[in-house]
Amino acid sequence: MLTGEILLLVFVFVIAGFLGVELISKVPSQLHTPLMSGTNAISGITIVGAISATAVALHTDGVVSAICGFAAIVLAAINVVGGYLVTDRMLGMFKKKGDDKK
């Protein structure tokens, strides 16, 4: 990769980080958990992308790329599971006391 391409990728990453922090800080706390449950689908797409990137890295013998891909898979999976657990807990707060029977 050329130095200019790397700088452009770092620039986009930094801008995306600032934009994400700015957007999340503006969301009221009442809407944060429902929005997080919607972003679990995006994290699922991230897992698929990380799996395919890791497969390409393993096919081309890229050790560092394979390690980064594996880390991406693990972190995205943690994000999805944590999001679903928080969403389940939030939905449990809206149940009536007598609705615990399944």
N, C-alpha and C positions, 0 to 999 in steps of 0.2 A: 504494500500500500504506500502511496505517496504521503508525504508529510501534510500536504494540503487536505487530502481526504480524511486523514486522522483528525486534524484540527476541526474540520467541518463536523465530523461525527461527535467529537467531544462537545462542540458548541451546541449542537442539537440536543444532546443529552442534558447539558446544563440548563438550557432554556426549558426543556420538558420538565426537569425537576422543579425549577422555580414556578412554572405554570401550575404543576400539580399541587405544590404547597399552597399557592395562592388560591386555587379553586377549592381545595379541601377546607382551608381556613374560613371560607365564606359560607360553607354549608351549615345550617343550623343543626344542633345536636339531635333534634327529633327526626331529621331526615337522613342522618349519617348512616345508620344501620340499614334501612331499606335500600339506600343507594349502594351500600357495600354488598348486599346480596345480589344486586344486579351486576356488579363488577366481577363476581365469581365466574360468570360466563367468559369474561375477557381473560381471566386468569387461566381458565380451561384452554382457551386458544393459545395462550402463552406456553402452556405445557406441550401442546401439539407442536408448536414452533421450536421449542427447545429440544424435543425428541428428534425432530427431523434435522435440526442443526447438529445435534450430537451424532446422529447416524452418518451424516456427511463427513463430520470430523473423524469418525472412526474409520470410514472408508478411505479417507485420504491420509491416514496415519498422522493426524494432527493431535499430539498429546495435550498441549495446552488448550486447544479448542475443545477437546473431549472433556477435559476437567471443567472448563467453564460451562459447557453444555450440561454436564451432570449437575453442577451447582445450580444452574438455572432451573432444571427439572425439580430438584429438591425444594428450592425456595418457592417456586410457583405452586408446588403441591402443598407446602405448608400454608401458603396464602389461601388456597382454595379450601382446605380443611378448616382452617381457623375462621374463615368467613362464614362457612356453613354452620360451624358451632355457635358463633355469635348470633347468626340469624335465627337459629333454632332456639337459643336462649331468649332472644327478643320476642319471638312468637309465643314462647311459653309464658311470658309475662302477661299476655293478653288472654290466656285461658282462665276460665272460671274455676273455682276450687273443686267443684263437683265433676269437671270434665276430664279428670286424670285417667278415667277408665278407657281402655281401648278395646 
